[in-house]
Amino acid sequence: LSRMRALSLKKVFRPLGYPTISFVTDGDADQQAAEAVSLICKYSSIVVVDTVEPYAFLPMLTAVMNIFSDPQKPVQVEPKVYPIGEPDANAPLMFTTNFSLTYYTVESDVEASRVPSYILVVDTEGTSVLTAYSGDKLNEKTVAEA
């Protein structure tokens, strides 16, 4: 499949540029899922599997979503206040950027502390704390506006 795609892109043999369909019928659900993911990574447009096991589709869907996501656009968390546990009016408020890796790191640390808290997610266009601070996207004004 990879060679077919390369030939069509180099305009050596244009008919190979059409979508390809692959059939995976051998093996159990795990083997079919592994082969389907391999075919997805090798430019198969449509993959038909011979299984109905829900757990077999998760790796296939994950592969598709990872391949077709834009690497130039960082994964972001919605900027808002997130309650962790059951915080009251006296609960501490922590803030972080809306870069997903940073947010989930802070969230897991706050949950591990077992202190009911709020996490304020500041919109920094999906950049990390250090990058946002260096680029002046994370300052007292942006935190106050959030």
C-alpha positions in Angstrom: 0.0 0.0 0.0 2.8 2.4 0.8 4.5 1.8 -2.5 1.2 2.2 -4.3 0.6 5.6 -2.6 4.2 6.7 -3.4 3.8 5.8 -7.1 0.6 7.7 -7.4 2.1 10.8 -5.7 5.1 10.8 -7.9 2.7 10.7 -10.9 4.3 7.5 -12.1 0.9 5.6 -12.2 -2.0 7.9 -11.4 -4.7 5.1 -11.2 -3.1 4.0 -7.9 -4.2 7.3 -6.3 -7.7 6.2 -5.7 -8.9 5.1 -2.2 -8.0 1.5 -1.3 -10.1 -1.0 0.6 -8.5 -3.7 2.7 -10.2 -6.8 4.2 -9.0 -8.4 7.5 -10.6 -11.7 8.1 -7.9 -14.0 9.6 -7.2 -14.5 13.3 -9.0 -13.5 16.5 -10.2 -10.0 17.4 -6.8 -8.9 18.7 -4.9 -10.1 15.6 -7.4 -8.4 13.4 -7.1 -5.1 15.3 -3.3 -5.2 15.0 -3.4 -5.9 11.3 -6.1 -3.2 10.8 -4.0 -0.6 12.6 -1.0 -1.6 10.4 -3.1 -1.1 7.3 -4.4 2.2 8.5 -0.8 3.4 9.0 0.1 2.2 5.5 -2.6 4.4 3.8 -5.5 2.0 3.5 -8.6 4.3 3.1 -11.1 1.7 4.2 -10.5 -1.3 6.4 -13.1 -4.0 6.8 -12.7 -6.3 9.8 -14.5 -9.6 10.6 -15.1 -8.9 14.3 -17.7 -7.2 16.4 -15.8 -7.0 19.6 -16.0 -3.4 20.9 -12.5 -3.5 22.5 -11.0 -4.3 19.0 -12.1 -1.0 17.6 -10.4 1.2 20.2 -6.9 0.9 18.8 -8.2 1.4 15.3 -10.0 4.6 16.2 -7.0 5.8 18.2 -4.7 5.3 15.2 -7.1 7.1 12.9 -7.5 10.1 15.3 -3.7 10.3 15.8 -2.9 10.2 12.1 -5.5 12.7 11.1 -4.9 15.3 13.9 -3.1 18.5 13.1 0.4 18.4 14.6 0.7 22.2 14.3 -2.3 22.7 16.6 -1.6 21.7 20.2 -4.2 19.7 22.1 -6.0 22.1 24.4 -8.3 22.0 27.4 -11.3 24.4 27.5 -10.3 27.5 29.5 -12.6 27.6 32.6 -12.7 26.8 36.3 -12.7 23.0 37.1 -13.7 21.8 40.5 -11.7 18.9 41.9 -13.5 16.9 44.6 -16.2 18.9 46.3 -14.7 22.3 46.9 -16.4 25.0 49.0 -16.0 28.8 49.1 -12.8 28.4 51.1 -11.1 25.9 48.8 -7.8 26.8 47.2 -7.6 28.0 43.6 -4.7 26.9 41.4 -4.2 28.0 37.8 -2.4 26.5 34.8 -2.4 26.9 31.1 -4.7 25.2 28.7 -2.0 22.9 27.3 -3.5 19.5 27.9 -0.4 17.8 29.2 0.1 20.5 31.8 -3.5 20.5 32.8 -3.7 16.8 33.3 -0.5 16.7 35.3 -1.8 19.4 37.6 -5.2 17.7 37.9 -3.7 14.4 38.9 -1.5 16.0 41.5 -4.5 17.9 43.0 -6.6 14.7 43.0 -3.7 12.8 44.7 -3.5 15.5 47.5 -7.2 14.8 48.3 -7.7 18.5 49.0 -10.9 19.8 47.4 -9.7 22.6 45.1 -10.5 24.6 42.0 -8.2 24.7 38.9 -8.4 27.8 36.8 -7.4 27.1 33.2 -6.0 30.2 31.5 -6.2 30.4 27.7 -2.6 30.6 26.4 -3.4 29.1 22.9 -2.4 25.6 24.1 1.1 26.4 25.0 2.9 25.1 28.1 3.5 27.2 31.2 7.1 28.1 30.4 6.4 28.8 26.7 3.3 31.0 27.6 5.3 32.9 30.3 8.2 33.5 27.9 5.9 34.6 25.1 4.0 36.9 27.6 0.8 34.9 27.1 0.7 34.1 30.8 0.9 37.1 33.0 -1.1 38.9 35.7 -3.5 40.4 33.2 -4.4 37.1 31.4 -4.9 35.4 34.8 -7.1 38.2 36.1 -9.2 38.2 32.9 -9.7 34.4 33.1 
